[in-house]
């Protein structure tokens, strides 16, 4: 019983890693929308992460099934008070890619990286089981992760930089 619980905990931790890594990558990117600077809206950021996903998914070797992992936002925090939200948010689109045999993971990783680098993304981190990229033009990030114990599953995710929900910083009260 103890062995089973430990295995489940390790699996849960490994599966949580992609979402956490996507968020950490996002929060470390350049913030947008300082005082008086307009940003894109949160809805526009969501649309852009979804478009990045759709384009990247089409470039992957098929057949593969995409299952929603996460489609929502995350709060951004103040630079000088990292535990206080500052009103900005990030859009996050993440999918499990199911049905990819383990011996096809490398081809999928290569197709993902090649498609995004051709679209202007730069690789920020690369290991055999993880690739992270950032688009220096718009601050959006992308990643692909090995599914760990799920040998036929990979996870890909896209996140926006921090944006003001309505595109403009609200006036200070």
C-alpha positions as CSV (number, residue, x, y, z in Angstrom):
1,X,0.0,0.0,0.0
2,X,2.8,2.5,0.9
3,X,4.5,1.7,-2.4
4,X,1.4,2.5,-4.3
5,X,0.8,5.8,-2.5
6,X,4.4,6.8,-3.2
7,X,4.1,5.9,-6.8
8,X,0.9,7.9,-7.1
9,X,2.5,10.9,-5.4
10,X,5.5,10.8,-7.7
11,X,3.2,10.5,-10.7
12,X,1.0,13.4,-9.5
13,X,4.1,15.5,-8.9
14,X,5.5,14.7,-12.4
15,X,2.1,15.5,-14.0
16,X,1.8,18.8,-12.1
17,X,5.3,19.8,-13.2
18,X,4.3,20.9,-16.8
19,X,1.6,23.3,-15.5
20,X,3.9,24.7,-12.9
21,X,6.8,25.0,-15.3
22,X,4.6,26.8,-17.8
23,X,3.6,29.3,-15.1
24,X,7.1,29.8,-13.8
25,X,8.3,30.4,-17.4
26,X,5.5,32.9,-17.8
27,X,6.0,34.8,-14.6
28,X,9.7,35.2,-15.4
29,X,9.1,36.8,-18.8
30,X,9.1,40.5,-19.4
31,X,6.1,42.2,-17.9
32,X,4.0,44.3,-20.2
33,X,1.7,47.2,-19.5
34,X,3.6,49.5,-17.1
35,X,2.0,52.7,-16.1
36,X,0.2,54.2,-19.1
37,X,1.3,51.4,-21.5
38,X,-1.5,49.6,-23.1
39,X,-1.3,45.8,-23.4
40,X,-3.4,43.3,-25.3
41,X,-6.4,42.3,-23.3
42,X,-6.7,39.0,-21.5
43,X,-9.2,37.7,-24.1
44,X,-6.7,38.6,-26.9
45,X,-4.0,36.8,-25.0
46,X,-6.2,33.7,-24.6
47,X,-7.0,33.7,-28.3
48,X,-3.3,34.0,-29.1
49,X,-2.3,31.1,-26.9
50,X,-5.1,29.0,-28.5
51,X,-3.9,30.0,-32.0
52,X,-0.3,29.1,-31.1
53,X,-1.6,25.7,-29.9
54,X,-3.6,25.1,-33.0
55,X,-0.8,25.9,-35.4
56,X,1.8,23.8,-33.4
57,X,-0.6,20.9,-33.2
58,X,-1.1,20.9,-36.9
59,X,2.7,20.7,-37.4
60,X,3.0,17.5,-35.2
61,X,3.3,14.0,-36.7
62,X,-0.2,12.5,-36.7
63,X,-2.2,10.7,-35.5
64,X,-2.3,12.3,-32.1
65,X,-5.2,13.2,-29.8
66,X,-5.3,16.5,-27.9
67,X,-7.1,16.5,-24.5
68,X,-7.6,19.7,-22.6
69,X,-5.4,20.0,-19.6
70,X,-5.8,23.7,-18.8
71,X,-7.4,26.7,-20.5
72,X,-7.5,29.6,-18.1
73,X,-5.5,32.4,-16.6
74,X,-3.0,32.8,-13.8
75,X,-2.5,35.9,-11.6
76,X,0.7,38.0,-11.8
77,X,2.4,39.4,-8.8
78,X,4.1,42.6,-7.9
79,X,7.9,42.8,-8.5
80,X,8.5,44.4,-5.2
81,X,6.0,42.2,-3.3
82,X,6.0,38.7,-4.9
83,X,3.1,37.5,-2.7
84,X,0.8,40.3,-3.7
85,X,-1.2,40.1,-7.0
86,X,-0.9,43.2,-9.1
87,X,-4.1,42.9,-11.2
88,X,-2.4,41.5,-14.3
89,X,-3.0,38.0,-15.6
90,X,-1.5,35.5,-17.9
91,X,-3.5,33.3,-20.4
92,X,-2.6,29.6,-20.3
93,X,-3.5,26.9,-22.9
94,X,-2.2,23.5,-22.1
95,X,-3.1,20.1,-23.7
96,X,-2.2,16.4,-23.1
97,X,-1.2,14.8,-26.4
98,X,-2.3,11.2,-26.2
99,X,-1.5,8.2,-28.4
100,X,2.1,9.0,-29.2
101,X,4.2,5.8,-28.8
102,X,7.4,6.4,-26.8
103,X,9.6,5.8,-29.9
104,X,7.9,8.7,-31.6
105,X,8.4,11.3,-28.8
106,X,11.7,12.6,-30.3
107,X,10.0,13.2,-33.7
108,X,7.2,15.0,-31.9
109,X,9.6,17.2,-29.9
110,X,11.6,18.0,-33.0
111,X,8.4,19.0,-35.0
112,X,7.2,21.2,-32.1
113,X,10.6,22.9,-31.8
114,X,11.1,23.3,-35.6
115,X,7.6,24.7,-36.1
116,X,8.0,27.3,-33.2
117,X,11.5,28.4,-34.1
118,X,10.4,28.9,-37.7
119,X,7.6,31.1,-36.1
120,X,10.2,33.2,-34.3
121,X,10.4,31.4,-30.9
122,X,13.8,30.9,-29.3
123,X,14.7,27.8,-27.3
124,X,15.2,28.8,-23.6
125,X,15.7,25.3,-22.2
126,X,16.1,21.9,-23.7
127,X,16.5,18.4,-22.2
128,X,15.5,15.0,-23.5
129,X,12.1,15.2,-21.8
130,X,11.4,19.0,-21.9
131,X,11.7,21.9,-24.3
132,X,10.8,25.5,-23.4
133,X,10.7,28.4,-25.8
134,X,9.9,32.1,-25.8
135,X,8.9,34.4,-28.6
136,X,11.0,37.5,-28.0
137,X,8.6,39.7,-30.1
138,X,5.5,39.1,-27.9
139,X,6.7,37.5,-24.7
140,X,4.6,34.3,-25.2
141,X,6.1,31.1,-24.0
142,X,5.7,27.5,-25.1
143,X,6.8,24.1,-23.8
144,X,6.5,20.4,-24.4
145,X,7.0,17.8,-21.7
146,X,7.3,14.0,-21.6
147,X,4.3,12.4,-19.8
148,X,6.4,10.5,-17.3
149,X,4.6,7.3,-16.4
150,X,2.1,7.9,-19.2
151,X,4.4,6.6,-21.9
152,X,2.1,7.5,-24.8
153,X,1.3,11.1,-23.5
154,X,3.1,14.4,-23.9
155,X,2.0,17.8,-22.6
156,X,2.3,21.0,-24.6
157,X,1.5,24.4,-23.2
158,X,1.5,28.1,-24.2
159,X,1.3,31.1,-21.9
160,X,1.1,34.8,-22.4
161,X,3.1,37.5,-20.7
162,X,1.4,39.4,-17.9
163,X,-1.4,41.6,-19.3
164,X,-4.0,43.9,-17.9
165,X,-7.4,42.2,-18.3
166,X,-8.9,45.1,-20.2
167,X,-5.6,46.1,-21.9
168,X,-4.8,49.1,-19.7
169,X,-3.6,49.5,-16.2
170,X,-6.5,50.8,-14.1
171,X,-6.0,54.3,-12.5
172,X,-4.4,54.3,-9.1
173,X,-7.0,55.1,-6.4
